[in-house]
């Protein structure tokens, strides 16, 4: 299951000499040891500009005795384009998927990726400053297949790292913050209800409200000076009801995850995101005429990586994939 998220920001003020963000970036590149008093987190790239991302997910599934029982892999490419702010002054962006490859195995063998063609040029418009933005996503155009459902829930990964570092009513961060600052999530426990009928109905992901965010430092990543934020969410729960005739399947589980997001000091864009999270899952599988469901339990450990790519590299990797040449490991 996927983690769904919330949002925050912050604006650069400088050091004792009132460095501008650009001056700080140059200083970091020259390996100066002086650190700024505050660092910027606010998303502020230009209206009309497009950013290119590659996102990879690996979920390893383990039986309770520690043996591997399967895995899930995703490699997807998408862009995000800054739109004019909405009437409330919130950032608006258009997310466009260019490629989505998905694979799943039920054994210890590696999953084989296949393309979900309907994902190409699929778009969503949203604000990363909106509380529970994923509730506004429209997936009505997707085919009512398991591939369509998997794309729906895995597309939420695209906003995971923003969800941990952007301001929303429940998670407030000032426009500038000192290193070491911690931010309180004021959101109470609540349910995110979802479905994908007729395959998936009456399902929900429950946010526990037990989350934290901390600005832990600055870093030079791929030549880009970045603010580094770490975050965690504990004890989120999920219930999912699937109807794969003649099978009826109910998944129940709970999740913890830890993540870190690298934000450019120049304009607040996500340069890289990393996440790891275990999900303990109980599966009840029922067939027609069966008095009691067949139950199995396993632990899924998910790894998520998202990287900002130069446009030329982004297009080159897509070209290699279409030609049948692996673009990434």
Backbone bond lengths (Angstrom), bond angles and torsions (degrees), N, CA, C in turn:
res aa  C-N    CA-C-N  psi(-1)  N-CA   C-N-CA  omega(-1)  CA-C   N-CA-C  phi
1 X - - - 1.467 - - 1.503 108.43 -
2 X 1.226 112.35 162.34 1.431 118.55 -175.50 1.500 112.58 -103.40
3 X 1.264 109.63 151.89 1.433 115.54 173.66 1.506 110.16 -88.91
4 X 1.312 118.68 135.24 1.441 124.97 178.50 1.494 107.67 -115.14
5 X 1.273 116.15 155.88 1.436 113.57 -161.56 1.503 115.30 -142.14
6 X 1.368 113.62 -176.26 1.446 124.82 -177.40 1.544 107.91 -122.12
7 X 1.346 120.22 -169.86 1.463 120.85 -170.67 1.559 116.38 -146.93
8 X 1.487 122.80 156.96 1.477 129.21 178.96 1.569 117.92 -154.35
9 X 1.604 126.28 176.38 1.500 127.20 163.54 1.541 118.24 -151.19
10 X 1.427 120.60 -168.03 1.467 126.69 173.03 1.532 112.42 -179.60
11 X 1.386 121.34 150.89 1.476 123.69 -170.85 1.524 110.11 -120.18
12 X 1.359 116.78 143.67 1.456 121.10 -171.70 1.520 112.79 -78.69
13 X 1.331 117.67 132.61 1.458 121.00 178.20 1.522 110.86 -111.52
14 X 1.337 119.87 -33.94 1.450 120.76 176.56 1.502 113.10 115.21
15 X 1.318 115.73 -170.58 1.461 122.25 178.58 1.511 109.28 -98.93
16 X 1.329 116.81 -160.79 1.461 120.50 -179.04 1.525 111.12 -62.59
17 X 1.335 116.62 -22.89 1.468 121.31 179.66 1.520 111.88 -94.06
18 X 1.334 118.06 11.01 1.470 122.60 179.63 1.523 111.12 56.44
19 X 1.349 115.89 48.73 1.451 119.88 175.80 1.515 109.68 -59.48
20 X 1.322 117.90 143.45 1.457 122.34 168.64 1.515 107.96 -80.26
21 X 1.359 119.14 163.43 1.464 120.49 177.22 1.518 112.74 -54.91
22 X 1.352 116.81 -37.69 1.458 119.22 -178.62 1.515 110.42 -69.43
23 X 1.357 117.13 -39.56 1.463 120.34 178.11 1.516 110.27 -62.94
24 X 1.359 115.57 -41.37 1.476 118.49 177.86 1.509 111.06 -63.08
25 X 1.325 117.35 -40.27 1.456 120.35 179.75 1.512 110.43 -60.56
26 X 1.342 116.35 -43.39 1.477 119.21 -179.99 1.516 110.75 -67.29
27 X 1.332 116.87 -38.55 1.459 119.83 179.09 1.522 111.23 -62.71
28 X 1.347 116.08 -43.36 1.464 119.78 179.28 1.510 110.47 -62.11
29 X 1.333 116.26 -40.58 1.459 120.36 -179.12 1.517 110.90 -64.53
30 X 1.340 117.26 -27.29 1.466 121.35 179.69 1.525 111.31 -91.31
31 X 1.342 116.60 9.25 1.464 122.66 174.30 1.517 112.65 64.67
32 X 1.322 119.32 31.60 1.448 120.61 173.20 1.529 109.03 -71.61
33 X 1.327 116.09 149.89 1.453 120.06 -174.57 1.520 112.67 -92.03
34 X 1.340 119.16 -13.06 1.456 120.54 -179.24 1.526 110.02 -66.92
35 X 1.326 116.55 131.91 1.456 121.86 178.18 1.516 109.83 -104.30
36 X 1.322 116.92 151.53 1.463 119.52 179.22 1.519 111.20 -74.15
37 X 1.329 115.73 154.87 1.456 119.47 175.35 1.521 111.06 -69.27
38 X 1.324 116.18 -37.43 1.453 121.70 177.49 1.521 108.85 -138.19
39 X 1.329 116.42 156.59 1.459 120.99 179.09 1.522 109.66 -128.11
40 X 1.347 117.87 152.42 1.462 121.43 -177.11 1.520 111.66 -87.49
41 X 1.319 115.67 143.01 1.460 121.71 176.74 1.527 111.57 -125.20
42 X 1.287 117.53 -15.93 1.458 121.88 -173.17 1.524 111.92 -64.24
43 X 1.319 116.96 137.69 1.460 122.11 177.11 1.522 108.79 -75.57
44 X 1.338 117.25 120.26 1.457 119.98 -171.55 1.530 112.51 -147.88
45 X 1.338 117.51 30.24 1.456 117.11 173.46 1.525 108.90 -73.20
46 X 1.332 116.97 162.43 1.456 121.77 -165.40 1.523 113.14 -74.12
47 X 1.328 115.59 146.35 1.458 121.47 173.10 1.522 109.26 -59.86
48 X 1.333 116.06 131.65 1.456 121.67 -178.09 1.517 114.03 94.71
49 X 1.327 118.25 -15.00 1.464 121.76 -179.85 1.524 109.65 -79.32
50 X 1.334 116.02 146.15 1.463 122.37 -179.79 1.521 110.11 -118.70
51 X 1.330 116.02 131.98 1.461 123.06 177.05 1.523 108.92 -107.31
52 X 1.333 116.96 147.40 1.470 122.58 -176.07 1.529 109.66 -117.72
53 X 1.340 116.62 132.51 1.458 120.73 -176.11 1.529 111.86 -132.98
54 X 1.324 113.75 147.19 1.467 122.44 167.01 1.516 107.30 -115.02
55 X 1.324 116.63 133.99 1.454 121.58 -179.90 1.522 109.07 -127.82
56 X 1.329 116.10 134.17 1.462 121.66 179.05 1.528 109.48 -126.93
57 X 1.331 115.44 136.77 1.464 121.32 174.49 1.519 109.28 -127.67
58 X 1.336 115.90 137.97 1.454 122.99 171.80 1.516 107.93 -131.49
59 X 1.331 117.26 121.09 1.466 123.01 172.27 1.520 108.66 -111.57
60 X 1.321 117.58 118.08 1.455 122.32 173.72 1.520 108.93 -98.54
61 X 1.336 116.48 128.54 1.459 121.79 -179.58 1.526 109.96 -103.96
62 X 1.335 115.96 135.43 1.456 121.37 -178.05 1.530 110.15 -129.56
63 X 1.341 115.62 139.90 1.461 120.35 170.08 1.521 108.92 -71.53
64 X 1.324 115.17 169.40 1.455 119.28 -177.55 1.529 113.06 -67.05
65 X 1.351 116.82 -17.25 1.467 118.75 176.85 1.525 111.89 -88.68
66 X 1.346 117.35 3.29 1.462 121.21 176.88 1.508 115.49 93.26
67 X 1.337 118.63 -5.26 1.459 120.39 178.65 1.525 109.88 -80.98
68 X 1.306 115.21 146.36 1.460 120.01 -177.20 1.519 110.31 -76.42
69 X 1.347 115.81 134.21 1.465 120.27 -177.54 1.520 112.95 -115.34
70 X 1.330 117.67 -1.86 1.459 119.42 179.15 1.507 111.17 157.50
71 X 1.329 115.45 179.65 1.448 119.93 178.59 1.532 110.50 -156.76
72 X 1.312 115.59 163.05 1.449 122.65 173.90 1.521 108.33 -131.17
73 X 1.323 116.05 136.60 1.467 121.11 178.97 1.524 110.02 -128.69
74 X 1.332 115.00 143.33 1.452 121.79 174.67 1.525 108.57 -138.42
75 X 1.321 116.61 135.58 1.459 122.46 167.71 1.519 106.09 -130.77
76 X 1.326 116.20 121.22 1.455 119.33 -177.11 1.519 110.60 -137.69
77 X 1.319 115.47 150.53 1.463 123.07 179.11 1.524 108.04 -123.87
78 X 1.322 116.03 132.85 1.462 119.44 179.42 1.517 109.67 -149.20
79 X 1.329 115.40 161.85 1.458 121.40 175.42 1.521 108.95 -118.81
80 X 1.310 115.46 159.86 1.469 121.31 172.38 1.522 108.14 -135.40
81 X 1.321 116.15 129.62 1.459 122.91 -175.55 1.517 109.07 -117.86
82 X 1.320 115.67 129.45 1.474 120.76 -179.63 1.524 109.57 -72.95
83 X 1.317 115.69 126.92 1.456 123.90 175.72 1.532 108.69 -106.05
84 X 1.331 118.37 167.01 1.462 119.14 173.88 1.524 110.87 -58.75
85 X 1.323 116.15 147.05 1.467 120.42 179.28 1.526 109.95 -61.01
86 X 1.332 116.04 153.57 1.462 119.43 179.11 1.528 110.47 -77.42
87 X 1.326 116.88 -177.77 1.458 121.66 -175.04 1.524 112.89 -65.49
88 X 1.343 116.89 -17.89 1.457 121.39 178.28 1.522 112.38 -95.29
89 X 1.348 116.08 5.01 1.457 120.33 179.66 1.509 114.47 81.00
90 X 1.327 117.89 13.48 1.461 121.49 -179.44 1.526 110.16 -87.31
91 X 1.319 115.58 144.97 1.459 121.52 176.16 1.529 109.70 -60.02
92 X 1.338 116.16 135.98 1.461 121.80 174.67 1.525 108.47 -120.06
93 X 1.333 116.12 138.16 1.461 120.78 178.84 1.522 110.33 -140.09
94 X 1.318 115.05 152.22 1.455 121.37 172.79 1.525 108.33 -108.66
95 X 1.325 115.63 120.28 1.459 121.91 176.41 1.527 108.04 -96.76
96 X 1.333 116.55 131.01 1.465 121.67 -178.86 1.519 109.06 -130.65
97 X 1.335 116.78 121.47 1.462 121.37 178.40 1.521 109.90 -85.04
98 X 1.321 115.21 132.66 1.457 121.44 179.10 1.528 112.41 -104.50
99 X 1.332 115.40 -21.83 1.470 119.41 -179.22 1.528 107.97 -164.65
100 X 1.341 115.97 140.74 1.456 120.71 176.27 1.516 107.87 -142.82
101 X 1.351 116.18 114.06 1.455 122.30 178.12 1.522 108.86 -115.27
102 X 1.329 114.74 132.13 1.461 121.08 -173.18 1.521 109.98 -135.95
103 X 1.337 116.19 142.72 1.452 120.45 175.45 1.512 111.14 -150.80
104 X 1.323 116.03 148.11 1.462 120.81 -179.93 1.516 109.29 -143.94
105 X 1.334 116.56 138.26 1.463 121.20 175.47 1.519 108.88 -125.48
106 X 1.335 115.70 151.15 1.457 121.64 178.72 1.532 110.93 -108.22
107 X 1.324 116.08 16.39 1.458 122.56 177.24 1.521 108.04 -132.20
108 X 1.335 115.49 -176.33 1.460 119.76 178.53 1.522 112.40 -74.47
109 X 1.335 117.46 -7.26 1.462 120.80 -179.74 1.533 110.59 -71.44
110 X 1.353 117.77 148.81 1.467 120.08 178.87 1.527 111.74 -62.08
111 X 1.316 116.40 145.19 1.457 121.44 176.59 1.525 110.04 -72.70
112 X 1.329 116.41 143.93 1.459 121.78 178.07 1.522 108.85 -100.81
113 X 1.329 115.81 127.88 1.453 121.40 -176.87 1.521 111.92 -79.89
114 X 1.328 116.15 138.22 1.455 122.08 171.20 1.527 108.00 -132.49
115 X 1.308 116.54 151.22 1.461 121.18 -176.66 1.523 111.23 -81.22
116 X 1.329 115.84 136.31 1.459 122.25 168.72 1.530 106.31 -95.25
117 X 1.313 116.31 95.87 1.467 121.46 -169.52 1.520 112.71 -64.30
118 X 1.339 117.08 -30.07 1.465 119.60 -178.36 1.529 112.60 -67.44
119 X 1.340 117.27 -11.61 1.466 119.69 178.58 1.525 112.21 -76.94
120 X 1.330 117.42 -21.48 1.460 119.72 -176.60 1.523 110.29 -62.56
121 X 1.332 115.29 123.18 1.474 124.93 179.99 1.527 113.54 69.04
122 X 1.336 117.62 13.91 1.459 120.26 172.01 1.523 108.11 -68.20
123 X 1.341 117.95 134.56 1.463 121.43 -175.06 1.524 111.83 -126.89
124 X 1.318 114.86 151.14 1.461 123.81 172.23 1.520 107.86 -138.56
125 X 1.307 116.88 137.68 1.463 122.31 175.13 1.518 107.90 -110.59
126 X 1.327 116.75 129.09 1.454 119.91 -177.17 1.509 111.07 -156.67
127 X 1.316 115.17 167.96 1.456 122.73 172.90 1.512 108.92 -112.53
128 X 1.327 116.66 127.66 1.461 119.94 176.87 1.523 111.28 -75.76
129 X 1.332 117.70 -3.12 1.461 122.07 175.60 1.521 112.37 -97.28
130 X 1.330 117.81 2.27 1.454 121.36 -178.53 1.526 110.22 -91.60
131 X 1.308 115.78 132.90 1.461 120.40 178.33 1.529 109.67 -65.82
132 X 1.341 117.04 131.16 1.463 123.03 -179.62 1.529 111.34 53.56
133 X 1.320 116.45 49.71 1.467 121.25 -177.39 1.523 111.98 -59.06
134 X 1.333 117.83 -29.84 1.459 119.40 -176.73 1.520 112.35 -65.64
135 X 1.341 117.30 -17.98 1.465 119.39 175.90 1.523 111.70 -67.65
136 X 1.351 116.99 -19.49 1.464 120.69 -176.59 1.529 112.24 -93.00
137 X 1.318 118.51 -4.37 1.461 121.16 -177.17 1.529 110.30 -66.01
138 X 1.320 116.82 140.80 1.463 122.38 179.87 1.530 109.43 -113.51
139 X 1.335 115.81 110.22 1.459 121.14 179.42 1.530 111.42 -111.93
140 X 1.310 116.93 20.95 1.461 120.40 -174.72 1.524 112.72 -65.29
141 X 1.329 118.57 -21.67 1.463 120.88 -178.42 1.524 112.97 -83.08
142 X 1.329 118.04 -8.07 1.466 120.21 -177.84 1.528 110.68 -75.71
143 X 1.338 117.14 147.44 1.466 119.53 175.38 1.521 110.37 -64.72
144 X 1.334 117.34 143.41 1.463 121.70 -177.67 1.528 109.79 -81.90
145 X 1.325 114.82 64.74 1.464 123.14 179.57 1.525 108.32 -124.08
146 X 1.336 116.46 168.07 1.453 119.36 176.94 1.525 110.96 -64.85
147 X 1.335 116.92 -33.82 1.468 119.00 175.84 1.523 110.34 -62.95
148 X 1.348 116.54 -41.68 1.452 120.00 177.24 1.513 112.03 -62.48
149 X 1.338 116.59 -41.14 1.454 120.78 178.82 1.523 111.38 -64.87
150 X 1.336 117.42 -43.67 1.455 120.09 -179.45 1.525 110.84 -64.37
151 X 1.340 116.84 -37.81 1.461 118.32 176.32 1.529 110.24 -63.00
152 X 1.327 117.11 -40.77 1.461 120.17 -179.51 1.527 111.27 -57.94
153 X 1.329 117.05 -53.65 1.459 118.00 -174.55 1.534 111.83 -73.13
154 X 1.337 117.43 -28.84 1.457 119.25 -178.89 1.528 112.21 -84.50
155 X 1.332 117.30 -16.75 1.462 119.16 174.80 1.527 110.70 -67.84
156 X 1.336 117.37 -22.50 1.464 120.32 177.60 1.527 111.46 -62.08
157 X 1.327 117.34 -22.76 1.461 120.25 177.91 1.527 111.78 -57.56
158 X 1.323 117.35 -28.97 1.463 121.06 -174.90 1.523 112.68 -62.07
159 X 1.337 117.73 -25.34 1.463 120.51 -179.03 1.524 112.32 -111.71
160 X 1.328 117.21 7.88 1.465 120.36 -178.33 1.519 112.20 -57.43
161 X 1.325 116.80 -48.96 1.458 119.20 -172.68 1.523 111.98 -74.78
162 X 1.317 117.98 -31.88 1.464 120.05 171.12 1.519 110.10 -65.67
163 X 1.322 115.44 -36.63 1.453 119.84 -178.02 1.512 113.34 -60.25
164 X 1.322 116.98 -19.99 1.458 121.23 -178.59 1.517 113.19 -95.38
165 X 1.331 118.43 -11.30 1.468 119.83 -170.81 1.521 113.80 -132.93
166 X 1.342 118.92 4.81 1.466 120.71 -179.45 1.520 109.71 -108.11
167 X 1.340 117.44 149.78 1.470 119.49 -178.15 1.518 112.21 -77.54
168 X 1.306 115.44 135.86 1.465 123.15 172.26 1.525 106.85 -136.62
169 X 1.331 117.84 171.16 1.466 118.72 177.88 1.526 113.63 -56.07
170 X 1.323 117.41 -31.70 1.460 119.78 -177.96 1.511 114.02 -87.84
171 X 1.318 118.38 -21.65 1.463 122.51 -176.45 1.522 108.00 -132.78
172 X 1.314 116.37 96.02 1.463 121.70 -171.10 1.523 111.01 -101.27
173 X 1.327 114.39 129.18 1.455 121.03 178.03 1.524 107.22 -131.54
174 X 1.334 118.74 135.29 1.465 119.89 179.05 1.525 110.87 -69.59
175 X 1.320 116.42 165.31 1.458 120.86 -178.45 1.515 113.08 -68.38
176 X 1.298 117.71 -13.89 1.461 121.75 173.58 1.512 108.16 -144.89
177 X 1.325 115.45 146.74 1.462 118.78 -176.46 1.522 109.49 -148.47
178 X 1.328 117.59 145.19 1.461 120.99 176.58 1.517 111.10 -77.42
179 X 1.318 116.67 155.85 1.453 120.73 174.96 1.524 109.39 -58.50
180 X 1.317 115.95 138.99 1.447 121.34 -178.26 1.513 114.17 92.06
181 X 1.338 117.35 -7.06 1.463 119.83 -179.22 1.523 110.76 -64.36
182 X 1.332 116.18 140.51 1.461 122.45 176.26 1.519 109.00 -117.15
183 X 1.333 115.53 146.15 1.449 120.71 -173.83 1.519 109.94 -122.21
184 X 1.310 114.50 136.51 1.460 121.07 -175.09 1.525 110.51 -93.81
185 X 1.310 115.48 133.50 1.458 121.34 173.11 1.521 107.82 -90.04
186 X 1.325 115.82 116.64 1.462 120.16 -176.94 1.529 112.21 -94.99
187 X 1.311 116.82 11.11 1.458 120.28 -177.35 1.528 110.67 -79.20
188 X 1.316 116.43 130.62 1.461 120.99 174.72 1.529 109.95 -78.52
189 X 1.324 118.33 162.47 1.470 120.01 175.37 1.531 110.96 -54.62
190 X 1.325 116.37 138.66 1.468 120.25 179.76 1.509 110.21 -159.57
191 X 1.318 115.28 162.57 1.462 121.96 -176.85 1.522 111.06 -102.49
192 X 1.318 115.16 138.65 1.454 121.92 166.46 1.530 106.34 -105.82
193 X 1.335 116.36 108.04 1.456 121.94 -175.66 1.524 108.97 -90.42
194 X 1.345 116.70 134.52 1.462 119.84 -179.99 1.522 109.84 -143.66
195 X 1.312 114.95 160.37 1.461 121.39 176.80 1.518 108.80 -158.28
196 X 1.293 115.49 164.45 1.461 123.05 177.00 1.532 106.40 -149.74
197 X 1.343 115.60 67.86 1.467 119.91 -172.51 1.525 111.67 -66.89
198 X 1.346 116.54 147.63 1.470 126.19 4.94 1.521 113.61 -90.53
199 X 1.337 118.11 3.16 1.461 120.26 -173.25 1.525 112.81 -76.56
200 X 1.310 116.73 -39.49 1.459 121.29 -176.53 1.529 108.46 -132.28
201 X 1.330 117.47 126.23 1.463 121.88 -179.36 1.521 110.13 -137.45
202 X 1.329 115.43 161.39 1.472 122.73 171.24 1.529 112.25 48.25
203 X 1.322 116.34 48.89 1.460 120.67 -177.02 1.528 109.74 -115.71
204 X 1.304 115.85 155.46 1.459 118.68 -179.03 1.520 111.07 -155.69
205 X 1.324 113.05 151.03 1.461 122.42 173.12 1.522 106.20 -116.64
206 X 1.321 117.25 122.78 1.452 121.97 -176.25 1.523 110.25 -102.21
207 X 1.336 115.26 116.99 1.459 120.61 174.56 1.518 108.60 -81.44
208 X 1.309 116.86 127.53 1.461 121.46 -175.55 1.520 112.43 -76.61
209 X 1.337 117.59 -22.34 1.458 120.98 -172.71 1.516 113.04 83.69
210 X 1.324 117.04 -1.28 1.461 121.16 179.45 1.532 109.65 -94.26
211 X 1.315 116.01 86.19 1.461 120.39 -178.62 1.519 110.23 -141.40
212 X 1.317 115.80 161.02 1.455 121.15 -178.51 1.524 109.49 -148.82
213 X 1.328 115.90 155.14 1.464 122.64 177.52 1.521 107.69 -140.06
214 X 1.334 116.51 139.23 1.462 120.32 -179.81 1.529 109.57 -142.27
215 X 1.333 115.42 134.84 1.460 122.14 173.64 1.519 107.60 -86.15
216 X 1.333 116.61 105.85 1.466 119.61 -168.62 1.518 114.37 -99.64
217 X 1.352 118.74 -15.75 1.450 117.61 -179.11 1.507 112.86 169.99
218 X 1.328 113.85 -170.29 1.464 122.15 174.65 1.512 107.88 -123.65
219 X 1.321 116.09 154.98 1.453 120.75 -174.49 1.522 109.40 -151.24
220 X 1.320 116.04 153.18 1.456 121.76 173.43 1.525 107.27 -104.38
221 X 1.337 117.58 109.09 1.453 122.63 -174.90 1.521 109.58 -119.32
222 X 1.319 116.38 117.03 1.467 121.81 -177.65 1.522 111.45 53.23
223 X 1.330 115.44 37.22 1.453 120.87 179.11 1.510 114.53 81.13
224 X 1.339 117.88 2.64 1.470 122.03 -177.82 1.527 109.05 -107.28
225 X 1.335 118.86 118.41 1.468 120.12 173.93 1.531 109.79 -64.65
226 X 1.328 116.33 129.98 1.467 121.03 -173.15 1.518 111.53 -133.41
227 X 1.322 115.09 152.04 1.458 122.22 163.88 1.521 107.60 -89.23
228 X 1.328 116.24 139.21 1.459 121.18 -178.86 1.518 109.47 -112.46
229 X 1.336 115.14 120.32 1.465 120.96 177.47 1.517 109.65 -116.54
230 X 1.321 115.67 139.04 1.450 121.43 175.19 1.522 109.09 -114.85
231 X 1.325 116.18 148.27 1.458 120.69 -176.41 1.517 110.04 -150.46
232 X 1.317 115.05 160.39 1.454 120.71 175.88 1.512 110.60 -149.87
233 X 1.324 115.81 151.01 1.459 122.65 171.73 1.521 107.98 -132.00
234 X 1.310 116.12 131.35 1.455 121.63 -173.64 1.525 110.68 -116.15
235 X 1.325 115.87 144.98 1.464 124.53 166.73 1.524 114.43 61.62
236 X 1.332 116.50 33.63 1.462 118.71 169.74 1.529 108.95 -74.78
237 X 1.327 117.18 146.99 1.460 121.12 -175.97 1.522 110.96 -125.23
238 X 1.320 115.44 155.01 1.459 120.53 -179.55 1.525 109.94 -138.73
239 X 1.328 115.48 141.93 1.463 123.05 169.97 1.522 106.51 -131.59
240 X 1.351 116.57 126.48 1.458 120.37 -177.74 1.527 109.54 -135.07
241 X 1.326 116.07 127.74 1.460 122.65 179.88 1.520 109.66 -109.83
242 X 1.344 115.77 119.32 1.460 122.19 -175.73 1.526 109.90 -116.61
243 X 1.338 114.89 140.83 1.459 121.70 -178.27 1.529 108.57 -122.57
244 X 1.320 115.36 94.59 1.462 121.86 -179.05 1.521 107.01 -115.14
245 X 1.305 115.15 78.90 1.463 120.80 -171.66 1.518 111.96 -48.63
246 X 1.364 115.77 130.46 1.477 127.90 9.16 1.531 113.97 -90.27
247 X 1.343 118.04 9.86 1.461 120.60 -175.17 1.519 111.29 -89.53
248 X 1.326 115.38 143.13 1.453 122.91 169.71 1.527 106.88 -118.43
249 X 1.326 116.66 125.22 1.464 120.94 -173.13 1.517 109.26 -127.42
250 X 1.313 116.85 132.48 1.456 121.47 171.92 1.521 109.29 -121.07
251 X 1.323 115.93 123.95 1.460 122.76 174.49 1.524 108.98 -103.88
252 X 1.320 115.95 133.53 1.451 121.55 174.57 1.521 108.30 -133.92
253 X 1.323 116.36 135.67 1.446 117.81 -179.02 1.515 113.02 -163.99
254 X 1.334 115.41 176.02 1.453 119.76 172.76 1.526 108.73 -138.53
255 X 1.331 114.77 153.90 1.459 121.34 -168.85 1.525 110.98 -134.68
256 X 1.325 115.11 142.26 1.465 122.54 164.37 1.532 105.59 -121.50
257 X 1.324 117.55 148.32 1.469 117.28 169.92 1.520 110.74 -149.29
258 X 1.317 113.59 153.93 1.457 123.10 178.26 1.525 107.26 -126.40
259 X 1.339 116.40 139.65 1.464 119.85 -174.97 1.518 109.92 -145.47
260 X 1.320 114.66 160.27 1.452 120.11 168.88 1.522 109.23 -139.83
261 X 1.334 114.05 143.23 1.449 121.89 -176.39 1.518 109.11 -125.01
262 X 1.341 116.36 131.60 1.459 122.38 175.34 1.527 108.17 -100.48
263 X 1.340 116.41 119.88 1.459 121.26 -179.94 1.526 109.93 -111.98
264 X 1.325 116.36 133.10 1.458 120.81 177.36 1.523 110.45 -60.49
265 X 1.332 116.19 132.10 1.457 120.05 176.66 1.519 111.57 -70.70
266 X 1.318 117.14 -18.34 1.468 120.22 -177.48 1.519 112.44 -78.67
267 X 1.368 116.97 -41.55 1.470 117.35 -176.00 1.530 114.04 -145.23
268 X 1.319 118.01 8.39 1.453 120.72 173.49 1.519 116.30 79.49
269 X 1.327 118.97 2.61 1.464 120.23 178.32 1.520 110.50 -66.40
270 X 1.327 117.02 151.24 1.458 121.40 174.71 1.525 108.37 -73.62
271 X 1.317 116.51 121.74 1.462 122.07 177.68 1.526 110.11 -92.92
272 X 1.327 115.80 -36.78 1.467 120.23 177.27 1.528 108.66 -158.85
273 X 1.337 115.38 147.85 1.450 121.60 172.94 1.513 109.80 -133.76
274 X 1.334 115.90 143.00 1.463 122.03 179.19 1.525 108.70 -135.65
275 X 1.322 116.68 137.16 1.470 120.52 -178.35 1.517 109.55 -146.17
276 X 1.329 115.08 142.99 1.460 121.11 170.60 1.515 107.65 -136.57
277 X 1.339 116.22 139.67 1.457 118.69 -178.62 1.512 112.62 -158.88
278 X 1.331 117.87 131.19 1.464 121.20 172.93 1.524 111.08 -88.91
279 X 1.335 115.78 142.28 1.458 122.14 175.83 1.525 107.83 -127.97
280 X 1.320 117.17 117.00 1.464 121.62 175.70 1.526 108.25 -88.20
281 X 1.350 117.32 126.17 1.459 121.16 -170.60 1.527 110.92 -130.09
282 X 1.324 115.21 135.30 1.460 122.50 169.61 1.519 108.40 -111.53
283 X 1.325 117.30 128.87 1.461 122.42 -178.13 1.528 108.78 -116.08
284 X 1.318 116.62 123.88 1.462 122.82 173.19 1.516 108.51 -108.70
285 X 1.332 115.98 118.45 1.458 122.32 -177.22 1.523 108.85 -114.36
286 X 1.333 115.39 124.91 1.468 120.43 -177.11 1.528 109.73 -121.64
287 X 1.325 116.04 133.74 1.462 122.53 174.76 1.528 108.88 -110.92
288 X 1.345 118.00 159.84 1.476 120.23 -179.12 1.527 111.56 -55.99
289 X 1.327 115.57 134.53 1.451 120.85 177.63 1.514 114.33 82.52
290 X 1.313 117.46 -2.36 1.457 120.43 -177.66 1.531 108.84 -84.96
291 X 1.326 116.92 126.25 1.464 120.84 -176.92 1.522 111.76 -69.63
292 X 1.318 116.49 -44.59 1.458 121.52 -179.93 1.530 109.52 -123.21
293 X 1.325 117.87 142.86 1.470 119.15 179.29 1.521 112.00 -69.47
294 X 1.307 115.07 154.05 1.462 120.65 173.42 1.524 107.73 -84.29
295 X 1.318 115.87 125.13 1.466 120.04 -174.23 1.520 111.08 -108.30
296 X 1.338 114.87 140.08 1.467 121.03 172.66 1.517 108.68 -139.07
297 X 1.310 115.49 153.75 1.456 121.57 -179.27 1.512 109.22 -131.30
298 X 1.328 115.61 141.27 1.459 118.77 176.70 1.520 110.21 -155.47
299 X 1.307 114.87 167.50 1.461 122.50 178.47 1.522 108.04 -116.67
300 X 1.325 116.28 123.82 1.462 121.56 175.05 1.525 108.22 -104.17
301 X 1.327 116.31 130.16 1.463 121.23 176.40 1.526 107.04 -113.06
302 X 1.312 115.84 115.54 1.452 120.80 -175.45 1.514 112.42 -101.34
303 X 1.334 115.10 141.45 1.461 122.68 176.21 1.528 107.47 -126.24
304 X 1.321 115.79 131.02 1.456 120.87 -177.28 1.521 108.85 -130.66
305 X 1.340 115.94 132.11 1.465 121.60 177.19 1.518 109.01 -134.08
306 X 1.332 116.24 132.56 1.457 120.68 176.86 1.521 108.53 -131.47
307 X 1.341 115.94 132.97 1.459 121.19 -176.98 1.512 111.38 -129.94
308 X 1.341 115.32 136.16 1.459 122.07 170.65 1.526 107.88 -75.85
309 X 1.332 116.92 129.30 1.457 121.75 -178.65 1.525 110.34 -117.21
310 X 1.346 117.04 144.39 1.466 118.85 168.11 1.526 109.32 -59.31
311 X 1.316 117.46 147.42 1.462 120.64 -175.34 1.523 111.94 -56.34
312 X 1.341 117.67 -40.36 1.466 120.61 -178.84 1.526 110.65 -64.15
313 X 1.333 117.51 -41.65 1.466 120.87 178.75 1.523 110.69 -67.28
314 X 1.316 116.46 -40.99 1.456 122.47 177.39 1.528 110.52 -57.00
315 X 1.324 116.91 -50.41 1.469 121.11 -179.03 1.518 111.59 -67.56
316 X 1.333 116.87 -34.93 1.464 120.28 179.84 1.525 110.99 -67.08
317 X 1.336 117.51 -40.51 1.460 119.98 178.58 1.524 110.62 -65.75
318 X 1.320 117.69 -40.13 1.467 120.49 177.12 1.524 110.92 -62.98
319 X 1.315 115.96 -40.23 1.473 119.79 179.39 1.521 110.58 -63.63
320 X 1.330 117.99 -43.27 1.454 121.23 -179.91 1.526 111.42 -62.61
321 X 1.338 115.94 -40.44 1.465 119.35 179.66 1.526 109.94 -63.03
322 X 1.320 117.61 -44.76 1.455 121.31 -179.76 1.523 112.08 -64.22
323 X 1.336 115.87 -29.21 1.462 119.91 177.06 1.514 113.18 -83.34
324 X 1.348 116.53 -3.45 1.451 120.18 179.32 1.498 114.27 88.96
325 X 1.344 117.11 12.62 1.460 121.39 178.70 1.514 108.96 -102.57
326 X 1.334 119.09 125.26 1.463 119.47 179.59 1.520 110.91 -58.61
327 X 1.344 116.01 129.00 1.453 120.52 -179.42 1.515 111.93 -89.69
328 X 1.353 116.63 -31.73 1.474 122.01 179.63 1.517 107.96 -139.69
329 X 1.318 115.27 159.23 1.464 120.98 177.21 1.515 110.13 -78.99
